[in-house]
Amino acid sequence: MEKKYCFKIEDILFIVLLLGVFLFLGYQNILFLRPQGIHFMRQTDSISFVSNFFNEGFDFFNPKLFNLKNIDGKAACEFPIVYYITALFYLVFGEKEFLLRLFHLIIISAGIFYLYKLTYSLLKDYIYAALISLFLFTSTVFCYYSCNFLPDPAALGFAFIGWHFFFKYYYSKSGKINIWLSFLFFTLSGLIKITYLINPLTILVICLTELFLFKISVQIKKKEIQSCIIFGIICVFLVLGWNAYAVYYNNVNNSHSFNTQALPIWNTPAKEISAIWDLMYNYWYGKYFAFASFHLLFVAIPFQILFFKKSNKLLSLITLVLFLGSIAYFLLFYNQFRDHDYYFMAFFPVCIFMLINAVFIFKKTVIKPYFHYLAQFLILIIIVSGINYARMKLNDRYESNFDSFSRIGFLLKDITPELDRLKIPKSSKFVVIPDGCQNGGLYFLNRKGWNIDKHEDFSLSKIEEFQKKGADYLLLSVNDKNLLTICQEAGEQIYHHGEIVIFRLNRMQH
């Protein structure tokens, strides 16, 4: 690996190519879309953290949401560093939603660039490096979440950067700054999504095995192994420390907004296991990767097993341990794969290492250049067709983005000027009916409060309960005469447009 880093013409060309892919996918338009589409609920949860940091004084260790079902809206999940920095950007640029999308896109772009640099350092071929790095864009899941509000692209981007600096440390045999940077980015990755802890744990497992069990010939000196173990343990403790704090914080504040535990396959009924697998195989499968991309991976796996002797030992070990770790992750979070396609993003590092290792072996096995030109041409066809496939699926997601969850966002997307005209204070508390997302309607209102999901849960007594908790206004988002009658008993109608009706609730008599 190069001792000194500087931009080369090949690097600039890759960045231009990457920007071209972004334009082809339509990121220049997606960037400015409000939360909508698949996982609208999780999108509004993430952006709600940003708004509450901005609205309530930047208290880093007291993250909050708009929904007051928790004490004062307090809730913790991923380490909120990206949300916090985005909120600071709000101070400069104003409350611009696109800033969180942009921040995530910048992080994942940096991750892809450093992945490209890492791949080149191993293969010494710019074309293979570019092709393998762009392989990720043959996944609709990757394309959809890379420019989105969810935290997964940041975790993945930091993981790729961590791997770059680890290999730089391994090959340079000098400069502790590289191992510091490697585990710094691995720590950020794991803090944002604990499942990405698989990456530094892979290094930790290999180093502990080499030091205490048996020599596995990865050509790392004892002192270097010890450094990796120390930094790896610090990384794990920091990530576990944050997650312990998040669990404590949620318990203290009676918060059940997020799942903070595993949902393993062995706790899942047999019928559910079958149903989840059916969804993954028959619905999500074509979103994880284009079919030809899966075929490329299916060829790469047996190829590197058959020609293992010609492989890079460390690369093969990393691929193997990452693969085993990914299986463990899959089994531990099996239930989440029913409806959460973004959980698949944690598998991308092992997929990439499989490809890098297969190409490394191919380069050592096949010397004649025209075979490589042919291989690169075939991979290029797979990637170009895969990116085009992902673009079409991405368009489908945004063209059919109106569902029962995101409906409230479309209804309230232009509500802010009306709230200002009605002179409804920012401190007012709303009840939103019906709303299937804990922070969906409340985020668009930019007010705290509560949501009622189902019609059958709605009654005058229920409204009175919320009034006792401090509710000032009620927003009805459906044309229903019975619900409208109940709302009219509870307060005074002050706004009506389309399906949206706002009521100022009557003052409670004490």
LINMO-V10105 format. One record per residue. N is the residue number from 1. RES is the residue in one small letter. PSI is psi in whole degrees, -180 to 180 (* if undefined). D_FIRST is the distance of its C-alpha to the first C-alpha in Angstrom with 2 decimals. Layout:
n:N res:RES psi:PSI d_first:D_FIRST
n:N res:RES psi:PSI d_first:D_FIRST
//
This chain:
n:1 res:m psi:147 d_first:0.00
n:2 res:e psi:137 d_first:3.80
n:3 res:k psi:-35 d_first:6.39
n:4 res:k psi:139 d_first:8.93
n:5 res:y psi:134 d_first:9.62
n:6 res:c psi:154 d_first:12.50
n:7 res:f psi:133 d_first:14.42
n:8 res:k psi:167 d_first:14.56
n:9 res:i psi:-35 d_first:17.55
n:10 res:e psi:-37 d_first:15.80
n:11 res:d psi:-44 d_first:15.04
n:12 res:i psi:-41 d_first:18.68
n:13 res:l psi:-38 d_first:19.97
n:14 res:f psi:-42 d_first:18.40
n:15 res:i psi:-42 d_first:20.03
n:16 res:v psi:-42 d_first:23.24
n:17 res:l psi:-42 d_first:23.11
n:18 res:l psi:-45 d_first:22.72
n:19 res:l psi:-36 d_first:25.69
n:20 res:g psi:-39 d_first:27.57
n:21 res:v psi:-41 d_first:27.25
n:22 res:f psi:-45 d_first:28.57
n:23 res:l psi:-41 d_first:31.49
n:24 res:f psi:-37 d_first:32.21
n:25 res:l psi:-13 d_first:32.43
n:26 res:g psi:25 d_first:34.73
n:27 res:y psi:-27 d_first:32.82
n:28 res:q psi:-24 d_first:34.57
n:29 res:n psi:-42 d_first:37.78
n:30 res:i psi:-36 d_first:36.63
n:31 res:l psi:-33 d_first:35.20
n:32 res:f psi:11 d_first:38.77
n:33 res:l psi:146 d_first:40.47
n:34 res:r psi:167 d_first:42.11
n:35 res:p psi:130 d_first:41.51
n:36 res:q psi:166 d_first:42.81
n:37 res:g psi:-157 d_first:42.39
n:38 res:i psi:134 d_first:40.82
n:39 res:h psi:41 d_first:40.41
n:40 res:f psi:-39 d_first:42.38
n:41 res:m psi:-49 d_first:43.31
n:42 res:r psi:-31 d_first:39.78
n:43 res:q psi:-47 d_first:38.99
n:44 res:t psi:-26 d_first:42.02
n:45 res:d psi:-48 d_first:41.21
n:46 res:s psi:-49 d_first:37.80
n:47 res:i psi:-23 d_first:39.18
n:48 res:s psi:-36 d_first:42.14
n:49 res:f psi:-43 d_first:39.98
n:50 res:v psi:-50 d_first:38.89
n:51 res:s psi:-38 d_first:42.51
n:52 res:n psi:-32 d_first:43.81
n:53 res:f psi:-44 d_first:41.37
n:54 res:f psi:-41 d_first:42.53
n:55 res:n psi:-27 d_first:46.19
n:56 res:e psi:29 d_first:46.54
n:57 res:g psi:17 d_first:44.85
n:58 res:f psi:46 d_first:41.12
n:59 res:d psi:97 d_first:41.68
n:60 res:f psi:-42 d_first:38.20
n:61 res:f psi:14 d_first:39.39
n:62 res:n psi:63 d_first:42.37
n:63 res:p psi:144 d_first:41.07
n:64 res:k psi:158 d_first:43.96
n:65 res:l psi:178 d_first:45.00
n:66 res:f psi:-30 d_first:48.09
n:67 res:n psi:129 d_first:49.87
n:68 res:l psi:18 d_first:52.18
n:69 res:k psi:-25 d_first:52.59
n:70 res:n psi:162 d_first:50.42
n:71 res:i psi:116 d_first:51.79
n:72 res:d psi:23 d_first:51.27
n:73 res:g psi:11 d_first:48.65
n:74 res:k psi:134 d_first:46.15
n:75 res:a psi:145 d_first:43.43
n:76 res:a psi:144 d_first:39.88
n:77 res:c psi:-107 d_first:37.17
n:78 res:e psi:155 d_first:33.48
n:79 res:f psi:124 d_first:32.25
n:80 res:p psi:30 d_first:33.57
n:81 res:i psi:-42 d_first:30.94
n:82 res:v psi:-41 d_first:30.42
n:83 res:y psi:-42 d_first:34.21
n:84 res:y psi:-46 d_first:34.89
n:85 res:i psi:-39 d_first:32.62
n:86 res:t psi:-40 d_first:34.15
n:87 res:a psi:-36 d_first:37.57
n:88 res:l psi:-37 d_first:36.68
n:89 res:f psi:-33 d_first:35.84
n:90 res:y psi:-34 d_first:39.37
n:91 res:l psi:-32 d_first:40.75
n:92 res:v psi:-47 d_first:39.36
n:93 res:f psi:-6 d_first:39.67
n:94 res:g psi:175 d_first:42.42
n:95 res:e psi:83 d_first:42.43
n:96 res:k psi:113 d_first:40.32
n:97 res:e psi:-34 d_first:39.25
n:98 res:f psi:-18 d_first:36.53
n:99 res:l psi:-37 d_first:34.51
n:100 res:l psi:-43 d_first:33.53
n:101 res:r psi:-46 d_first:32.61
n:102 res:l psi:-42 d_first:30.59
n:103 res:f psi:-46 d_first:28.80
n:104 res:h psi:-40 d_first:27.82
n:105 res:l psi:-39 d_first:26.74
n:106 res:i psi:-43 d_first:24.54
n:107 res:i psi:-47 d_first:22.82
n:108 res:i psi:-32 d_first:22.29
n:109 res:s psi:-42 d_first:21.13
n:110 res:a psi:-40 d_first:18.44
n:111 res:g psi:-42 d_first:17.52
n:112 res:i psi:-41 d_first:17.44
n:113 res:f psi:-45 d_first:15.34
n:114 res:y psi:-28 d_first:12.61
n:115 res:l psi:-43 d_first:13.15
n:116 res:y psi:-44 d_first:12.67
n:117 res:k psi:-41 d_first:9.27
n:118 res:l psi:-47 d_first:8.38
n:119 res:t psi:-41 d_first:10.25
n:120 res:y psi:-41 d_first:8.75
n:121 res:s psi:-29 d_first:5.17
n:122 res:l psi:-37 d_first:7.69
n:123 res:l psi:-18 d_first:10.34
n:124 res:k psi:41 d_first:9.33
n:125 res:d psi:115 d_first:12.59
n:126 res:y psi:-33 d_first:13.62
n:127 res:i psi:-48 d_first:17.00
n:128 res:y psi:-41 d_first:16.13
n:129 res:a psi:-44 d_first:13.76
n:130 res:a psi:-42 d_first:16.75
n:131 res:l psi:-46 d_first:19.29
n:132 res:i psi:-39 d_first:17.91
n:133 res:s psi:-40 d_first:17.54
n:134 res:l psi:-12 d_first:21.07
n:135 res:f psi:-33 d_first:22.42
n:136 res:l psi:-32 d_first:23.24
n:137 res:f psi:0 d_first:25.86
n:138 res:t psi:3 d_first:27.89
n:139 res:s psi:122 d_first:29.04
n:140 res:t psi:-38 d_first:32.11
n:141 res:v psi:-47 d_first:31.44
n:142 res:f psi:-46 d_first:28.01
n:143 res:c psi:-38 d_first:29.54
n:144 res:y psi:-45 d_first:32.59
n:145 res:y psi:-15 d_first:31.07
n:146 res:s psi:-28 d_first:28.11
n:147 res:c psi:67 d_first:30.80
n:148 res:n psi:-175 d_first:33.24
n:149 res:f psi:-17 d_first:34.60
n:150 res:l psi:153 d_first:33.40
n:151 res:p psi:-10 d_first:30.59
n:152 res:d psi:-41 d_first:28.55
n:153 res:p psi:-33 d_first:26.19
n:154 res:a psi:-44 d_first:25.24
n:155 res:a psi:-43 d_first:24.57
n:156 res:l psi:-44 d_first:22.44
n:157 res:g psi:-45 d_first:20.47
n:158 res:f psi:-35 d_first:19.77
n:159 res:a psi:-44 d_first:18.76
n:160 res:f psi:-40 d_first:16.07
n:161 res:i psi:-41 d_first:14.76
n:162 res:g psi:-43 d_first:15.00
n:163 res:w psi:-39 d_first:12.93
n:164 res:h psi:-50 d_first:10.04
n:165 res:f psi:-28 d_first:10.23
n:166 res:f psi:-48 d_first:10.93
n:167 res:f psi:-32 d_first:7.85
n:168 res:k psi:-42 d_first:5.92
n:169 res:y psi:-43 d_first:8.76
n:170 res:y psi:-41 d_first:8.76
n:171 res:y psi:-29 d_first:5.73
n:172 res:s psi:-26 d_first:6.38
n:173 res:k psi:20 d_first:9.99
n:174 res:s psi:164 d_first:11.38
n:175 res:g psi:87 d_first:12.55
n:176 res:k psi:-17 d_first:14.87
n:177 res:i psi:-33 d_first:14.80
n:178 res:n psi:-41 d_first:11.90
n:179 res:i psi:-34 d_first:14.14
n:180 res:w psi:-50 d_first:17.08
n:181 res:l psi:-40 d_first:15.80
n:182 res:s psi:-54 d_first:14.82
n:183 res:f psi:-21 d_first:18.35
n:184 res:l psi:-48 d_first:19.98
n:185 res:f psi:-34 d_first:19.10
n:186 res:f psi:-38 d_first:19.93
n:187 res:t psi:-45 d_first:23.17
n:188 res:l psi:-42 d_first:24.02
n:189 res:s psi:-49 d_first:23.49
n:190 res:g psi:-33 d_first:25.77
n:191 res:l psi:-38 d_first:28.26
n:192 res:i psi:-42 d_first:28.74
n:193 res:k psi:113 d_first:29.12
n:194 res:i psi:-26 d_first:29.43
n:195 res:t psi:-23 d_first:28.61
n:196 res:y psi:1 d_first:24.93
n:197 res:l psi:-15 d_first:24.94
n:198 res:i psi:-36 d_first:24.16
n:199 res:n psi:-57 d_first:20.41
n:200 res:p psi:-30 d_first:20.24
n:201 res:l psi:-32 d_first:23.04
n:202 res:t psi:-46 d_first:20.95
n:203 res:i psi:-42 d_first:18.53
n:204 res:l psi:-44 d_first:21.72
n:205 res:v psi:-45 d_first:23.48
n:206 res:i psi:-44 d_first:20.80
n:207 res:c psi:-41 d_first:20.56
n:208 res:l psi:-39 d_first:24.37
n:209 res:t psi:-45 d_first:24.91
n:210 res:e psi:-37 d_first:22.73
n:211 res:l psi:-40 d_first:24.50
n:212 res:f psi:-24 d_first:28.06
n:213 res:l psi:-69 d_first:28.82
n:214 res:f psi:154 d_first:27.15
n:215 res:k psi:129 d_first:24.04
n:216 res:i psi:15 d_first:21.89
n:217 res:s psi:51 d_first:19.36
n:218 res:v psi:4 d_first:16.15
n:219 res:q psi:43 d_first:15.19
n:220 res:i psi:131 d_first:15.10
n:221 res:k psi:156 d_first:17.32
n:222 res:k psi:-42 d_first:20.55
n:223 res:k psi:-39 d_first:19.92
n:224 res:e psi:-39 d_first:16.69
n:225 res:i psi:-43 d_first:18.71
n:226 res:q psi:-40 d_first:21.51
n:227 res:s psi:-45 d_first:19.50
n:228 res:c psi:-40 d_first:18.41
n:229 res:i psi:-44 d_first:22.08
n:230 res:i psi:-50 d_first:23.50
n:231 res:f psi:-35 d_first:21.49
n:232 res:g psi:-43 d_first:22.12
n:233 res:i psi:-42 d_first:25.82
n:234 res:i psi:-45 d_first:26.06
n:235 res:c psi:-49 d_first:24.54
n:236 res:v psi:-44 d_first:27.08
n:237 res:f psi:-38 d_first:29.94
n:238 res:l psi:-43 d_first:29.35
n:239 res:v psi:-46 d_first:29.34
n:240 res:l psi:-34 d_first:32.37
n:241 res:g psi:-46 d_first:34.00
n:242 res:w psi:-43 d_first:33.94
n:243 res:n psi:-34 d_first:35.28
n:244 res:a psi:-41 d_first:37.99
n:245 res:y psi:-42 d_first:38.94
n:246 res:a psi:-42 d_first:39.08
n:247 res:v psi:-45 d_first:41.40
n:248 res:y psi:-48 d_first:43.52
n:249 res:y psi:-43 d_first:43.68
n:250 res:n psi:-39 d_first:44.78
n:251 res:n psi:-45 d_first:47.36
n:252 res:v psi:-35 d_first:48.83
n:253 res:n psi:17 d_first:49.15
n:254 res:n psi:44 d_first:50.44
n:255 res:s psi:127 d_first:47.57
n:256 res:h psi:31 d_first:47.00
n:257 res:s psi:-30 d_first:45.08
n:258 res:f psi:148 d_first:41.89
n:259 res:n psi:123 d_first:41.19
n:260 res:t psi:28 d_first:39.29
n:261 res:q psi:163 d_first:39.51
n:262 res:a psi:154 d_first:38.38
n:263 res:l psi:76 d_first:40.67
n:264 res:p psi:160 d_first:40.07
n:265 res:i psi:-31 d_first:41.33
n:266 res:w psi:-13 d_first:43.64
n:267 res:n psi:9 d_first:45.63
n:268 res:t psi:129 d_first:46.12
n:269 res:p psi:151 d_first:49.35
n:270 res:a psi:-41 d_first:49.07
n:271 res:k psi:-38 d_first:50.38
n:272 res:e psi:-40 d_first:47.80
n:273 res:i psi:-46 d_first:44.96
n:274 res:s psi:-41 d_first:46.28
n:275 res:a psi:-41 d_first:46.78
n:276 res:i psi:-43 d_first:43.26
n:277 res:w psi:-40 d_first:41.78
n:278 res:d psi:-42 d_first:44.07
n:279 res:l psi:-43 d_first:42.82
n:280 res:m psi:-43 d_first:39.16
n:281 res:y psi:-37 d_first:39.77
n:282 res:n psi:-17 d_first:42.37
n:283 res:y psi:-55 d_first:41.51
n:284 res:w psi:-26 d_first:37.97
n:285 res:y psi:-49 d_first:36.22
n:286 res:g psi:-7 d_first:36.09
n:287 res:k psi:-28 d_first:34.72
n:288 res:y psi:-49 d_first:31.72
n:289 res:f psi:157 d_first:30.37
n:290 res:a psi:152 d_first:32.09
n:291 res:f psi:-41 d_first:33.59
n:292 res:a psi:-32 d_first:31.54
n:293 res:s psi:-41 d_first:28.32
n:294 res:f psi:-41 d_first:29.78
n:295 res:h psi:-39 d_first:30.60
n:296 res:l psi:-43 d_first:27.01
n:297 res:l psi:-40 d_first:25.98
n:298 res:f psi:-29 d_first:28.99
n:299 res:v psi:-39 d_first:27.89
n:300 res:a psi:-36 d_first:24.27
n:301 res:i psi:-57 d_first:25.53
n:302 res:p psi:-30 d_first:27.75
n:303 res:f psi:-45 d_first:25.46
n:304 res:q psi:-20 d_first:22.69
n:305 res:i psi:-45 d_first:25.50
n:306 res:l psi:-37 d_first:27.14
n:307 res:f psi:38 d_first:24.10
n:308 res:f psi:-35 d_first:22.55
n:309 res:k psi:-24 d_first:22.26
n:310 res:k psi:7 d_first:19.65
n:311 res:s psi:167 d_first:17.47
n:312 res:n psi:116 d_first:14.33
n:313 res:k psi:-48 d_first:16.40
n:314 res:l psi:-43 d_first:14.58
n:315 res:l psi:-42 d_first:14.27
n:316 res:s psi:-40 d_first:17.93
n:317 res:l psi:-43 d_first:19.04
n:318 res:i psi:-44 d_first:17.66
n:319 res:t psi:-44 d_first:19.38
n:320 res:l psi:-49 d_first:22.52
n:321 res:v psi:-40 d_first:22.88
n:322 res:l psi:-39 d_first:22.23
n:323 res:f psi:-46 d_first:24.81
n:324 res:l psi:-39 d_first:27.30
n:325 res:g psi:-37 d_first:26.79
n:326 res:s psi:-37 d_first:27.42
n:327 res:i psi:-44 d_first:30.59
n:328 res:a psi:-43 d_first:31.73
n:329 res:y psi:-44 d_first:31.16
n:330 res:f psi:-44 d_first:33.12
n:331 res:l psi:-37 d_first:35.98
n:332 res:l psi:-32 d_first:36.10
n:333 res:f psi:30 d_first:36.32
n:334 res:y psi:-44 d_first:38.10
n:335 res:n psi:-31 d_first:40.92
n:336 res:q psi:-19 d_first:38.69
n:337 res:f psi:-4 d_first:37.63
n:338 res:r psi:-51 d_first:41.21
n:339 res:d psi:-3 d_first:40.99
n:340 res:h psi:87 d_first:37.53
n:341 res:d psi:-25 d_first:35.17
n:342 res:y psi:-15 d_first:32.45
n:343 res:y psi:-22 d_first:32.03
n:344 res:f psi:-22 d_first:30.24
n:345 res:m psi:-25 d_first:27.27
n:346 res:a psi:-17 d_first:26.06
n:347 res:f psi:-12 d_first:25.48
n:348 res:f psi:-41 d_first:22.96
n:349 res:p psi:-44 d_first:19.80
n:350 res:v psi:-35 d_first:21.07
n:351 res:c psi:-43 d_first:22.03
n:352 res:i psi:-44 d_first:18.60
n:353 res:f psi:-33 d_first:16.97
n:354 res:m psi:-45 d_first:19.83
n:355 res:l psi:-44 d_first:19.03
n:356 res:i psi:-46 d_first:15.30
n:357 res:n psi:-41 d_first:16.36
n:358 res:a psi:-43 d_first:19.29
n:359 res:v psi:-38 d_first:17.45
n:360 res:f psi:-47 d_first:14.94
n:361 res:i psi:-41 d_first:18.19
n:362 res:f psi:-39 d_first:19.93
n:363 res:k psi:-34 d_first:17.46
n:364 res:k psi:-27 d_first:17.95
n:365 res:t psi:-41 d_first:21.65
n:366 res:v psi:119 d_first:22.54
n:367 res:i psi:-41 d_first:21.73
n:368 res:k psi:128 d_first:24.14
n:369 res:p psi:-32 d_first:22.70
n:370 res:y psi:-25 d_first:25.84
n:371 res:f psi:-36 d_first:25.40
n:372 res:h psi:-36 d_first:22.09
n:373 res:y psi:-41 d_first:23.94
n:374 res:l psi:-45 d_first:26.60
n:375 res:a psi:-44 d_first:24.35
n:376 res:q psi:-37 d_first:22.64
n:377 res:f psi:-42 d_first:26.16
n:378 res:l psi:-43 d_first:27.48
n:379 res:i psi:-40 d_first:24.74
n:380 res:l psi:-44 d_first:25.37
n:381 res:i psi:-44 d_first:29.08
n:382 res:i psi:-42 d_first:28.51
n:383 res:i psi:-44 d_first:26.46
n:384 res:v psi:-47 d_first:28.88
n:385 res:s psi:-36 d_first:31.89
n:386 res:g psi:-41 d_first:30.37
n:387 res:i psi:-40 d_first:29.71
n:388 res:n psi:-40 d_first:33.24
n:389 res:y psi:-45 d_first:34.60
n:390 res:a psi:-38 d_first:32.95
n:391 res:r psi:-43 d_first:34.42
n:392 res:m psi:-42 d_first:37.87
n:393 res:k psi:-33 d_first:37.65
n:394 res:l psi:-44 d_first:36.46
n:395 res:n psi:-40 d_first:39.51
n:396 res:d psi:-41 d_first:41.70
n:397 res:r psi:-38 d_first:40.58
n:398 res:y psi:-23 d_first:41.50
n:399 res:e psi:-28 d_first:44.63
n:400 res:s psi:49 d_first:46.01
n:401 res:n psi:8 d_first:44.90
n:402 res:f psi:113 d_first:48.39
n:403 res:d psi:-175 d_first:49.16
n:404 res:s psi:-25 d_first:51.24
n:405 res:f psi:-49 d_first:48.50
n:406 res:s psi:-9 d_first:47.36
n:407 res:r psi:-44 d_first:50.99
n:408 res:i psi:-33 d_first:51.62
n:409 res:g psi:-41 d_first:48.75
n:410 res:f psi:-37 d_first:50.27
n:411 res:l psi:-32 d_first:53.70
n:412 res:l psi:8 d_first:52.59
n:413 res:k psi:-24 d_first:49.96
n:414 res:d psi:27 d_first:52.49
n:415 res:i psi:-22 d_first:54.38
n:416 res:t psi:-48 d_first:53.21
n:417 res:p psi:-33 d_first:55.70
n:418 res:e psi:-38 d_first:58.48
n:419 res:l psi:-38 d_first:57.79
n:420 res:d psi:-41 d_first:57.92
n:421 res:r psi:-36 d_first:61.16
n:422 res:l psi:-5 d_first:62.63
n:423 res:k psi:44 d_first:61.60
n:424 res:i psi:118 d_first:60.05
n:425 res:p psi:151 d_first:58.41
n:426 res:k psi:-25 d_first:54.72
n:427 res:s psi:-6 d_first:55.95
n:428 res:s psi:151 d_first:58.00
n:429 res:k psi:134 d_first:57.26
n:430 res:f psi:151 d_first:57.43
n:431 res:v psi:125 d_first:58.19
n:432 res:v psi:125 d_first:56.67
n:433 res:i psi:132 d_first:58.49
n:434 res:p psi:154 d_first:57.22
n:435 res:d psi:117 d_first:53.46
n:436 res:g psi:0 d_first:51.25
n:437 res:c psi:136 d_first:48.33
n:438 res:q psi:-30 d_first:48.47
n:439 res:n psi:12 d_first:47.02
n:440 res:g psi:-73 d_first:47.61
n:441 res:g psi:-38 d_first:50.83
n:442 res:l psi:-36 d_first:50.54
n:443 res:y psi:-46 d_first:47.22
n:444 res:f psi:-29 d_first:48.79
n:445 res:l psi:-23 d_first:51.80
n:446 res:n psi:37 d_first:49.58
n:447 res:r psi:153 d_first:52.11
n:448 res:k psi:164 d_first:52.17
n:449 res:g psi:-147 d_first:54.38
n:450 res:w psi:159 d_first:54.66
n:451 res:n psi:149 d_first:54.49
n:452 res:i psi:121 d_first:56.91
n:453 res:d psi:-54 d_first:55.40
n:454 res:k psi:149 d_first:58.45
n:455 res:h psi:-41 d_first:61.90
n:456 res:e psi:-16 d_first:63.66
n:457 res:d psi:0 d_first:62.15
n:458 res:f psi:129 d_first:63.78
n:459 res:s psi:166 d_first:67.15
n:460 res:l psi:-39 d_first:69.08
n:461 res:s psi:-34 d_first:68.71
n:462 res:k psi:-42 d_first:64.93
n:463 res:i psi:-41 d_first:64.94
n:464 res:e psi:-34 d_first:67.14
n:465 res:e psi:-44 d_first:64.62
n:466 res:f psi:-34 d_first:61.96
n:467 res:q psi:-39 d_first:64.49
n:468 res:k psi:-28 d_first:65.03
n:469 res:k psi:-7 d_first:61.28
n:470 res:g psi:11 d_first:61.48
n:471 res:a psi:135 d_first:61.07
n:472 res:d psi:-33 d_first:62.49
n:473 res:y psi:158 d_first:61.88
n:474 res:l psi:133 d_first:61.63
n:475 res:l psi:119 d_first:59.85
n:476 res:l psi:128 d_first:61.07
n:477 res:s psi:31 d_first:58.84
n:478 res:v psi:144 d_first:61.08
n:479 res:n psi:100 d_first:64.55
n:480 res:d psi:117 d_first:66.58
n:481 res:k psi:-41 d_first:70.22
n:482 res:n psi:-44 d_first:70.35
n:483 res:l psi:-39 d_first:67.24
n:484 res:l psi:-41 d_first:68.52
n:485 res:t psi:-44 d_first:71.85
n:486 res:i psi:-43 d_first:70.21
n:487 res:c psi:-39 d_first:68.10
n:488 res:q psi:-30 d_first:71.23
n:489 res:e psi:-28 d_first:72.88
n:490 res:a psi:-21 d_first:69.94
n:491 res:g psi:-173 d_first:69.71
n:492 res:e psi:129 d_first:70.35
n:493 res:q psi:126 d_first:68.61
n:494 res:i psi:-7 d_first:67.03
n:495 res:y psi:139 d_first:64.79
n:496 res:h psi:119 d_first:64.82
n:497 res:h psi:118 d_first:62.72
n:498 res:g psi:-125 d_first:62.09
n:499 res:e psi:-5 d_first:61.18
n:500 res:i psi:124 d_first:60.32
n:501 res:v psi:131 d_first:63.11
n:502 res:i psi:135 d_first:62.76
n:503 res:f psi:138 d_first:65.36
n:504 res:r psi:118 d_first:66.03
n:505 res:l psi:144 d_first:66.95
n:506 res:n psi:147 d_first:70.32
n:507 res:r psi:138 d_first:70.40
n:508 res:m psi:138 d_first:70.98
n:509 res:q psi:125 d_first:74.41
n:510 res:h psi:* d_first:74.32
//
